[in-house]
Structure formats: C-alpha cells, structure tokens
Amino acid sequence: MSVDIQLAPVIRFEPDESVFRSAKGGNLAATVLRAGSLIAFVAILIVFSLTAPYFLSVGNIGNVLGQSAISGVLAIGLTIVLIAGGSNVVTGGIDLSLAANMGLSAAVYATIAQLGYGDATAVAAALLTGGLIGVVNAIAVVGAGIVPLLATLAVMNIVAGLELVLTQNTVIPASTPLLTALSSSSPLGIPALAYVLLVFTLIAAAIVQYTPTGLRLYAVGEFPDAARAAGLPVRRLVAGAFIASGLCGGFAGILSVSNLSGSTTGSGEMLLPVVVTALLGSVFSRRLVPTIIGTLLSTLFVGFLVNGFQLLNISSVLVSGVQGLLILLVVSATTLLRRQEA
C-alpha cells in the first residue's frame, strides 16, 4: 500500500519595497527640511551681518533676545497647546486668544499698579486673568466640544472687547519696582527680558519634555486613541494645556507692561508672529513635532529676521508678508511629510 504525501505550498513573504522607499523618502525629506531651516537661519545671519551695521554685536543680539521675550513666551504657550492637541491647526490644538490675553492681562496689571497696589497683587491679578482665559478656552474646547480654532477665535474677540472696556482704548501707564527691574539692562548691555526668556524656556522645556506630564501631553497629541486605551486622562491633559497657555498669556502681559511702561492697545498685532514662531518651531525638532527648544530657535529666527529688516530700513509690510509665507511653507511641508509617513 502506497501513501501519497502532499506537501503544503511554501508561502513566501516578500516585503513591499515601496513601503521602504516611502519611509526612506519621508525621512530624507524631513532631514532636508530641518537642514534647510538651519541653513536658512545661518544664511540670514551671514547676509544681515554683511549688510546691516552692528547686526552681530553683543548689544544687538541682546536687544533681539529682549524684543523677542514677549512673543517667545506667547509662542511657548501656543506650543504646549500644539503638543497636547496635535499640530493640525484646523482640527488639533491652536489658541488664537493668546495675543488678546496678553493685552487684557497687561491692562489689568497696569490698572492694579496705578491704583497703588504692590507688585505681588498686580502680578497675581495678571496671572489670574490669563489663567481664567485659559479656563474659558478649556471649557469651550473640552467641555462643549467646540473646535479649538473657532473656540479660541470667539474667546479672542470677547477678551479684546473686555480690554477696550477696561482701557477705553487708551494706554494705562504703570511704574513699579518689578517693572523697573525687568526693563533694565545688565553690564553687557543685554536686557533683563533676554534672561527672562532664556530662564522661562529652560523651565518650560524641563517640564514639558522631561517629566511624565510632558510625555503624556505628547502621547495625547500624537496618539489620542492609544492614550485613551492606555487610560490617560486625555480631556484633563488637553484642558491643562489651554490653562497653561493662558498663564503664559498672563505672564507675557507683565513683560509687555515692563517693555512699554504701560498697557498696550495693539496686542492683536502679536498674533501673527506668535503663530509663525510656534509653527516654525517644529522644523527644528528631530521628528517634526513641536518642542520648547525648537520654539526658542524659531523665536530667534523670526527675531533676527525682523531686526535685520529694521536695520536695513525695510518696510514692515514686507516683514508681515514674509511671516505669512513662512506659515504657508511650514504648514504645507509638515502636512505633506506627515501624509507621506501615514
């Protein structure tokens, strides 16, 4: 009796080379984008150093840091929201109320100081104002489920209206020992605000990028479904990001009062530079995600760009155009790269 033994066909697994080509292409494109950003940064420094007088002097570098302190603090607040909500500015994290938040917080600080209260009370009032605005944003986004773009846009208009009511569209002067200290300069000619920006960045980076809370923010922003499955308090983390952003707005308001010796009526003009800085910060990171250190680099990038234009007497209209172009390029490039990786 013979037995027929039939062998099952051997199934070969051949990996799809197109997947590897796509991954390699995405990594290459991301590397080129990061390298191109750094090259552009260095090129701007070289060009302005050759054409603008005293561009790379210690005094001018200190001035750039000091002038960038307010927008840098606001951009760090927006970066925290981008990290927790995702970098898609339409459906993800965005806080358009930051500039108006700064304006109202500055008005509150100046008003409290003008009434004769001390720095501690004025600082607490400004931070409380910023924090409450962050709470309103958190309730609108997390509680009511409104898209952050629309929620923060509505809050921005409400806050701007409150600022007009408080200030009557006028500048409220203020002078306190804290404001005097913040507006002073060191023996090297570097403004105190420059040191404030650097210290604030280091503290924010230590919290956001090197603590469990910061890692959870990244997890919620990049992988929300996985974060929910892992039991992370997604809603609480997103709400906390908006509150932290609001506090940054309040702190920036204090810096604004020290820089201008009073409140400001043009806080809305800060919105575009802040959005540019926060979005541009992602191209300075390793994985094209928002980081605090990347935001500092983009703050310096935009600051040196604006400063060079000013030294060369180039119209501010062109500066706004360049900032808008940077937003378009960064959002387009990162969106295409993320789509290719997916």
Secondary structure as the mmCIF struct_conf table of DSSP 4:
data_model
#
loop_
_struct_conf.conf_type_id
_struct_conf.id
_struct_conf.beg_label_comp_id
_struct_conf.beg_label_asym_id
_struct_conf.beg_label_seq_id
_struct_conf.end_label_comp_id
_struct_conf.end_label_asym_id
_struct_conf.end_label_seq_id
HELX_LH_PP_P HELX_LH_PP_P1 GLN A 6 ARG A 12
HELX_RH_AL_P HELX_RH_AL_P1 GLU A 17 THR A 51
BEND BEND1 ALA A 52 ALA A 52
TURN_TY1_P TURN_TY1_P1 PRO A 53 LEU A 56
BEND BEND2 SER A 57 SER A 57
HELX_RH_AL_P HELX_RH_AL_P2 VAL A 58 GLN A 67
TURN_TY1_P TURN_TY1_P2 SER A 68 SER A 68
HELX_RH_AL_P HELX_RH_AL_P3 ALA A 69 GLY A 85
BEND BEND3 SER A 87 SER A 87
TURN_TY1_P TURN_TY1_P3 VAL A 89 THR A 91
BEND BEND4 GLY A 92 GLY A 92
TURN_TY1_P TURN_TY1_P4 LEU A 96 SER A 97
HELX_RH_AL_P HELX_RH_AL_P4 LEU A 98 GLN A 114
TURN_TY1_P TURN_TY1_P5 LEU A 115 GLY A 116
HELX_RH_AL_P HELX_RH_AL_P5 ASP A 119 ALA A 138
HELX_RH_PI_P HELX_RH_PI_P1 ILE A 139 GLY A 143
BEND BEND5 ALA A 144 ALA A 144
HELX_RH_AL_P HELX_RH_AL_P6 PRO A 148 THR A 167
TURN_TY1_P TURN_TY1_P6 GLN A 168 ASN A 169
BEND BEND6 THR A 170 THR A 170
STRN STRN1 PRO A 173 PRO A 173
HELX_RH_AL_P HELX_RH_AL_P7 PRO A 177 LEU A 182
TURN_TY1_P TURN_TY1_P7 SER A 183 SER A 183
STRN STRN2 SER A 185 SER A 185
TURN_TY1_P TURN_TY1_P8 PRO A 187 LEU A 188
BEND BEND7 GLY A 189 GLY A 189
STRN STRN3 PRO A 191 PRO A 191
HELX_RH_AL_P HELX_RH_AL_P8 ALA A 192 TYR A 210
BEND BEND8 THR A 211 THR A 211
HELX_RH_AL_P HELX_RH_AL_P9 PRO A 212 GLU A 222
HELX_RH_AL_P HELX_RH_AL_P10 PRO A 224 ALA A 229
TURN_TY1_P TURN_TY1_P9 ALA A 230 GLY A 231
HELX_RH_AL_P HELX_RH_AL_P11 VAL A 234 LEU A 260
TURN_TY1_P TURN_TY1_P10 SER A 261 SER A 261
STRN STRN4 GLY A 262 GLY A 262
BEND BEND9 THR A 265 THR A 265
HELX_RH_3T_P HELX_RH_3T_P1 SER A 267 MET A 270
HELX_RH_AL_P HELX_RH_AL_P12 LEU A 271 LEU A 280
HELX_RH_3T_P HELX_RH_3T_P2 GLY A 281 PHE A 284
BEND BEND10 SER A 285 SER A 285
TURN_TY1_P TURN_TY1_P11 ARG A 286 ARG A 287
BEND BEND11 LEU A 288 LEU A 288
HELX_RH_AL_P HELX_RH_AL_P13 ILE A 292 LEU A 311
TURN_TY1_P TURN_TY1_P12 LEU A 312 ASN A 313
HELX_RH_AL_P HELX_RH_AL_P14 SER A 316 GLU A 341
#
